[in-house]
Amino acid sequence: MKNGLKVAVIGGGSSYTPELIEGCIERYEEFPIQDLYLVDIKEGREKLEIVGNLARRMIEKAGVPINLELTLNREEAITNADFVITQLRVGMLEARSRDERIPLRYQCIGQETTGAGGFAKALRTIPVILDICKDIEKFSPEAFLINFTNPAGMVTEAVNKYANIKTIGLCNLPINTRKQFAAFFDVDASEVEIEMAGINHLNWTTKIMVRNKDVTQSFLEEIPGNQGFTMKNIPDIEWGRDFLLSLGSFPCGYHRYYYKKDEILQQQIQQLKDEGTRADEVKKVEAALFERYKDPNLSIKPPELAQRGGAYYSEAAVNIMSSIYNNKKDIQTVNVQNNGILACLPSTASIEVNCVIDHQGAHPIQLSTEIDARIRGLLQVVKAYEELAIEAAVHGDYSSALMALTTHPLVKSASVAEKILRDILEENKDYLPLFFSESKTI
């Protein structure tokens, strides 16, 4: 890999981009980007220019020699890139709002990456990512695709199955979890090691090591209430001590949609009546952020960005790229192909586990703890849903789509699945051409 690195960011007009720019600036000495391309679509031109101008001010203030380019030409950005980062949202926040509202019509949880909402997002997103992969194969076949686009695990699995590129799926949840444990034990994050097992947004922390001591059991016994172990967009409902001890591991925040679904559903129904969905809230946050980004005197990542979520996104992104570039052989929790690490899942499944990162990419580490029935049952069901949803997205296949929704634990029944699927297809028609070709009948 050459010294003067080229990085292309697809979805460069995202409100998250200043977070990424900050990370690139802070780690420039170890990860010397020469050319940084921010790419967006025509509809995102205004946001791209606003974010791009802020990024230029940040780079100039930091005094690092990064050449920043803004473009709507994806081919130009990808050509000869070393890394391609995808952080896009097909249909933008309006689509997310529909994703959250449609399931609630039928008394099912509406969430952007989990359940029926996550399914709708996968249908829109996977074909677009695979189209980007074709450009990478053609114009930069040695590049690594670092995917942040949700649902990240499903996107990673689709790319591994249907493209011929090097890819790693990334989520900020694992790095957040590690930092939360560090705060709980009042130690530096470097003194905490965790073992995670599962899939994206459905992983369990099966071992917690603090200063080389296994504290898993004592943590499960001592943790009072919830202690803030969740993400900004997930209600902070208490787990309960008996439940955690019975589970024998620590669930990620997204597990609340499964283990606490009745409470979550009632909260969402009430929130929809009172103020709208999380997407409606995010629209307001983003509008304020972009007004802030326009300020010509602003040359740092504004603190208001923390309200958007995505904490430690830049750290996770630059960590993985720097480790590949510098052949660090360190350990990070990322999304990769299973290849037998989790024996209860297909070999081709995407899993989220600890991996050694070197110049060839991410290499999953065999787990030290057994995946027993307490984890295996839910994990296998959700993975079966993901497999079906990926096939539906790639082929525009109605039968796979219906069975995916029917299989998902957050969809109440086959009859409800049919109604939700009908609404998803109708309200996303412009983004789902594979389902509406002349040879298809819905």
C-alpha positions, 0 to 999 in steps of 0.5 A: 500500500502506497504512502500517499493514501486515497480514501473515498467516502460514499455518502460524504454529505452525511452529518457524521462526516465531520466526525470522520474528518476529525479522526483523519486529522488526529491520526494523520501521522500514522495514517497519511491520507493524501487524497480524501474524496467526499462523494454524494448524489445529486440530491445531496449536493447542498449538504455535500458542499456545506459539510465539505466546506467545514471539512476544508476549514478543519483541515486547514486549521489542523495544518495537515496536507490532506487534499480534499475533493468534493464530487458527485462522480463516484467513479472518479472518487473510487478510481485507485482508492485504497479505502472506500467508506460507505455511510449512506442512507437510501431514501434519506430520513424520510424513508427512515421515518416510514420504516419506523411508522409502518410496523407500528400500524400493526402493533410491531416495533418500528426501528431503523435497523431491527425488525420490519424497519431494518428489513425495509432499509436492507431492501433499499440499501443492499442493491445500491451497495452492490452497485458500488462494489461493481465500481470498486471491482472495476476501478480499484480492485485492491481497495478495502470497502469499509462499510458503516451503512446499516444494517451493517451485518446484512450489507457485509454478508451480501457483499461477501456473497455477491461481490468480489472485493475485500470488505469489513463491516463496522459498527460503533457499538463494540467500541462504545461498549468497551468504553462503557465498561472502562467507565464502569470499572473506572479504568482506561479503555486500554485496560479492558478486553471484551469478547463479543459473540453474535451478529451486528446489533445482536451481539453478546459480551461473553467475557469481560477482562479488566487488567487481565482479570476475568470480571464477567460474573462479578459484573453481572452480579453487581451491575445495578439497573441499566447503568447507561449501557445502551445507545442514544437511540435505544430506550434505557430500560433496566435489564434486571439482575436475575435476567442477566445472571440467567443469561450468563453474558451481557446483551447489547443495547439492541437486545432490548427490542427482543428481551423488552419488546412489550415495554419498547413497543408501548414507548414507541406507540406513545412517542409516535402520538406525542412527538413522532418517531426517532427519525422525526427527532433526528430531522430536527437535530440534522437541520440544526447541525447543518445550520451550524456547519454553515458558520464560516467561523466554525473549524472544528467538529461541533459538540452538538454532533453528539446529539446525533449519535454515532459516538466514536465513529471516527475512532472505529473507522480510522482504527480499522484503516490504520491497522490494515495500512500499518499491519498492526495485528491488533484486535478489533470487533468487526463484521466478517464472514463466519467461516466456522467461528460460530458453529451454529451459523452458516459458514457464509454468514456475517458475524460480529466478533473479535478479529486480528487486523493486518494488511490482509484485512480482518481474521476472526478469532475463535471464541473462548466461551461456548455459544449455548442455547441461551444465545443460540436460539435467538441468534439462529432465528435472526440470522435465518431472517437475515439470510432470507432478507438478503436474498429478497433484496438481491433478487427482488424476490417476494417469497423470500421477503415474505418469509423473512418478515414472517421469521423475524421475532418482532413480527407477530404473524404471517398475516401481519407480515403480509400487511407490513410487506405490502406497505413497505413495497408500496411506500418504497416503490421508487427505491425497489425496482427489482420488485416491480420489473415487468416480469414480477407480480406483487 
